[in-house]
């Protein structure tokens, strides 16, 4: 895997010092599955931003995309936190260590923390909305026809996705299996229900009815 400047579908990957250091960190701490997925999230997110006529900071969108799945790594398995929060915290540490302004840090943290919470990011800052849009495009195929075939092919040629559906579901499973309680009320409960025998998903109604309140 390389981290040099690149471009696909008319979208240039940021090559500032901050962006290059972030890409190198992700390259060195994840496998090629997450590395290429994260770059596609940026590229598809940027294309969706262009289509929606949103003004966004490419560097912040890029870093949000790069870090969004870092929390799936084994070193976070015992954290007790949702993997999205672990990912967001890693991005915050990276940015604060380099003196990035707090408003920018907040945008990246929020973009990562909310990327699996549908229905909210679209109404927030462009960088927050577009990390989720890129994830939804690459993982779920939401808005698939919004991107021309030639642009989609160019992005996948630069950042391939061999057997991606099966492999990303396996990565989700391994990333959250050790902390199943963190899937309560979010989409990763679906993953464990499909792939982890004996998993019992939390029930919101049962939680309300069984709370210590007498009425």
C-alpha positions as CSV (number, residue, x, y, z in Angstrom):
1,X,0.0,0.0,0.0
2,X,1.2,3.5,-0.8
3,X,0.2,6.9,0.5
4,X,1.3,9.3,-2.2
5,X,-0.9,11.9,-3.8
6,X,-3.6,10.4,-5.9
7,X,-6.8,11.4,-7.7
8,X,-9.8,9.5,-9.0
9,X,-13.1,10.7,-10.6
10,X,-11.9,14.3,-10.5
11,X,-11.4,14.1,-6.7
12,X,-7.9,14.8,-5.4
13,X,-6.7,13.1,-2.2
14,X,-5.3,15.8,0.2
15,X,-1.5,15.7,0.4
16,X,-0.9,18.2,3.2
17,X,1.5,17.1,5.9
18,X,-1.4,16.4,8.2
19,X,-3.2,14.3,5.6
20,X,0.0,12.3,4.7
21,X,0.8,11.6,8.3
22,X,-2.8,10.4,8.9
23,X,-2.7,8.1,5.8
24,X,0.7,6.7,7.0
25,X,-0.7,6.0,10.4
26,X,-3.8,4.2,9.0
27,X,-1.6,2.3,6.6
28,X,0.7,1.1,9.4
29,X,-2.0,0.2,11.9
30,X,-4.7,-1.5,9.7
31,X,-4.9,-4.0,7.0
32,X,-5.5,-3.3,3.3
33,X,-9.3,-3.9,3.8
34,X,-9.8,-0.9,6.0
35,X,-7.1,1.2,4.3
36,X,-8.8,0.9,0.9
37,X,-12.3,1.2,2.3
38,X,-11.4,4.4,4.1
39,X,-10.1,5.9,1.0
40,X,-13.2,5.0,-1.0
41,X,-15.3,6.5,1.8
42,X,-13.4,9.8,1.3
43,X,-13.7,9.7,-2.5
44,X,-17.4,8.7,-2.6
45,X,-18.2,11.2,0.2
46,X,-16.5,14.0,-1.7
47,X,-18.4,13.1,-4.9
48,X,-21.6,13.2,-2.9
49,X,-20.6,16.5,-1.4
50,X,-20.1,17.9,-4.9
51,X,-23.4,16.5,-6.1
52,X,-25.2,18.1,-3.1
53,X,-23.4,21.4,-3.6
54,X,-21.9,21.3,-0.1
55,X,-18.8,23.3,0.9
56,X,-16.5,21.1,2.9
57,X,-12.9,20.9,4.1
58,X,-11.3,18.1,2.1
59,X,-8.6,17.6,4.7
60,X,-11.1,17.1,7.5
61,X,-13.3,14.9,5.5
62,X,-10.2,12.8,4.5
63,X,-9.1,12.4,8.1
64,X,-12.6,11.5,9.3
65,X,-12.8,8.9,6.5
66,X,-9.3,7.5,7.3
67,X,-9.9,7.0,11.0
68,X,-13.6,6.0,11.0
69,X,-13.0,2.2,11.4
70,X,-9.7,2.2,13.5
71,X,-11.7,1.3,16.6
72,X,-12.3,-2.2,15.2
73,X,-8.7,-3.1,15.8
74,X,-7.8,-5.7,18.4
75,X,-6.2,-3.1,20.7
76,X,-9.7,-1.7,21.4
77,X,-11.5,-5.0,22.1
78,X,-11.4,-4.4,25.9
79,X,-12.3,-0.7,25.8
80,X,-15.9,-1.2,26.8
81,X,-16.8,1.6,24.3
82,X,-18.5,1.6,20.9
83,X,-15.9,1.1,18.2
84,X,-17.0,4.4,16.7
85,X,-16.0,6.3,19.9
86,X,-12.7,4.5,20.0
87,X,-12.1,5.5,16.3
88,X,-13.2,9.1,17.0
89,X,-10.9,9.3,20.1
90,X,-7.9,8.1,18.1
91,X,-8.6,10.9,15.5
92,X,-8.9,13.5,18.3
93,X,-5.6,12.4,19.8
94,X,-3.9,12.6,16.4
95,X,-5.3,16.0,15.6
96,X,-4.7,17.6,19.0
97,X,-1.1,16.4,19.1
98,X,-0.6,18.4,15.9
99,X,-2.3,21.6,17.1
100,X,-5.4,21.4,15.0
101,X,-8.1,23.9,16.1
102,X,-10.7,22.5,18.4
103,X,-13.6,23.2,16.1
104,X,-12.0,21.1,13.4
105,X,-11.2,18.4,15.9
106,X,-14.8,18.4,17.1
107,X,-16.1,18.1,13.5
108,X,-13.9,15.1,12.8
109,X,-14.7,13.4,16.1
110,X,-18.5,13.9,15.5
111,X,-18.2,12.7,11.9
112,X,-16.6,9.4,13.0
113,X,-18.7,8.9,16.2
114,X,-22.0,9.2,14.2
115,X,-21.1,7.4,11.0
116,X,-23.3,4.4,11.9
117,X,-26.2,6.5,13.3
118,X,-28.5,7.1,10.3
119,X,-30.9,10.0,10.1
120,X,-28.7,12.5,12.0
121,X,-25.4,13.3,10.2
122,X,-27.1,14.6,7.1
123,X,-28.4,17.6,9.1
124,X,-25.0,18.5,10.5
125,X,-21.8,20.1,9.2
126,X,-20.8,18.9,5.7
127,X,-17.8,16.9,6.9
128,X,-20.1,15.0,9.4
129,X,-22.7,14.4,6.7
130,X,-20.2,13.3,4.1
131,X,-18.3,10.8,6.1
132,X,-21.6,9.0,6.7
133,X,-22.5,9.5,3.0
134,X,-19.3,7.8,2.0
135,X,-19.7,4.9,4.4
136,X,-23.3,4.4,3.3
137,X,-22.3,4.4,-0.3
138,X,-19.4,2.0,0.0
139,X,-20.9,-0.4,2.5
140,X,-24.7,-0.2,1.9
141,X,-24.8,1.0,-1.7
142,X,-27.1,3.9,-0.7
143,X,-27.2,6.4,-3.7
144,X,-25.4,3.9,-5.9
145,X,-26.6,5.4,-9.1
146,X,-25.7,8.9,-8.0
147,X,-22.1,8.3,-9.1
148,X,-21.5,7.7,-12.8
149,X,-20.3,4.2,-13.7
150,X,-17.0,5.6,-15.0
151,X,-16.3,7.5,-11.7
152,X,-17.2,4.5,-9.6
153,X,-14.9,2.2,-11.7
154,X,-12.0,4.7,-11.4
155,X,-12.3,4.8,-7.6
156,X,-12.5,1.0,-7.3
157,X,-9.5,0.6,-9.6
158,X,-7.4,2.9,-7.3
159,X,-8.8,1.3,-4.1
160,X,-10.0,-2.2,-4.9
161,X,-12.7,-4.0,-3.0
162,X,-12.2,-7.8,-3.6
163,X,-14.8,-9.8,-1.7
164,X,-15.6,-6.7,0.2
165,X,-19.1,-7.5,1.5
166,X,-18.0,-10.7,3.2
167,X,-14.7,-9.3,4.5
168,X,-16.1,-6.1,5.9
169,X,-18.9,-8.0,7.8
170,X,-16.2,-10.3,9.2
171,X,-14.2,-7.2,10.3
172,X,-17.3,-5.8,12.0
173,X,-18.0,-9.1,13.7
174,X,-14.4,-9.4,15.1
175,X,-14.3,-5.8,16.1
176,X,-17.5,-5.8,18.2
177,X,-17.8,-9.5,19.3
178,X,-15.7,-8.9,22.5
179,X,-17.9,-6.1,23.6
180,X,-21.5,-7.1,22.6
181,X,-23.1,-4.7,25.1
182,X,-21.9,-1.8,22.9
183,X,-24.3,-2.9,20.1
184,X,-27.4,-2.0,22.1
185,X,-29.6,0.3,19.9
186,X,-27.3,0.3,16.9
187,X,-26.8,-1.5,13.6
188,X,-23.9,-3.7,14.8
189,X,-26.4,-5.7,16.8
190,X,-27.6,-7.0,13.4
191,X,-24.0,-8.2,12.6
192,X,-23.6,-10.1,15.8
193,X,-27.1,-11.6,15.5
194,X,-26.1,-13.0,12.1
195,X,-22.6,-14.2,12.9
196,X,-22.2,-14.9,16.6
197,X,-24.1,-18.0,17.9
198,X,-25.9,-17.3,21.2
199,X,-25.9,-13.5,20.9
200,X,-29.0,-11.9,22.4
201,X,-29.6,-8.4,21.2
202,X,-30.8,-5.8,23.8
203,X,-34.5,-5.0,23.8
204,X,-35.4,-1.4,24.4
205,X,-39.0,-2.1,25.5
206,X,-37.9,-4.8,27.9
207,X,-35.2,-2.4,29.3
208,X,-37.9,0.2,30.0
209,X,-40.4,-2.3,31.5
210,X,-37.7,-3.9,33.7
211,X,-36.1,-0.7,35.0
212,X,-36.1,-0.1,38.8
213,X,-38.9,2.4,38.5
214,X,-42.1,1.1,40.1
215,X,-44.4,2.9,37.6
